[in-house]
Amino acid sequence: MNTEVKRGRFITLEGGEGVGKSTQVSRLVERLRGAGVDAIATREPGGSPGAEALRHLLLSGKIKDLGPKAEAILFAAARIDHIDRKIAPALAAGTWVVSDRFADSTRAYQGLGGLDPGFLHALEHVTLGEIRPDLTLILDLPADIGLARAAQRRGSEASDRFEAEDLGFHAALRQAYLEIAAAEPARCVIVDAGLSEGEVAQAIWDTVSFRLLARAAHGA
Ligand code: TMP
């Protein structure tokens, strides 16, 4: 009798502004479905009605005045709702979840806010429970190129809370992501986001195939 618990895989895409995560999340989900895998796309902050309401507040910049600790806690609150209402039920049903950002965004962005690392570590611990990404793809791009791409995409709309930070912040953010990747090589893979959209999609697909699909096929 096969007693193995069916569980979907959890993939997160991370990186700074303008690296092309949302496009790549859609492409990956489409390709997974094409390969016969039941998969959904989601994003943070957001992904559930409660978390989307918090997204609106967080990106408006209104929360910034409450200070970095409160801001980090609200990102965590949004994540808890997202996990409870969407991610955990999908994984339990055997559906693969591909999320545009997750806990590494808090590590990287709020980590630059001068918060005690012990506080962020404890917050992550209580927020995630048992949920951990199986694979995190970090889309890497020099900060000035990413910001220029984000500005082009935004057009005449005002920049949001974090896009409005200076170039020094975004350069430090890129380093923070590279450090996360270096610290957890079993989970994280860096993808060169300076390649064409199709090349980035292929690099992501090759990684997912090698790291997850081959193992899923062998029941690992
Ligand atoms: P985006 O999804 O359009 O990239 O916007 C989300 C913004 O929120 C982005 O600037 C990164 C930021 N963010 C954090 O600072 N911490 C977090 O935990 C998450 C999920 C996002």
Residues whose N, C-alpha, C, O or C-beta is under 5 A from the ligand:
A	BS01	TMP	E44 P45 F75 R101 F102 S105 T106 Y109 Q110 F162 E163
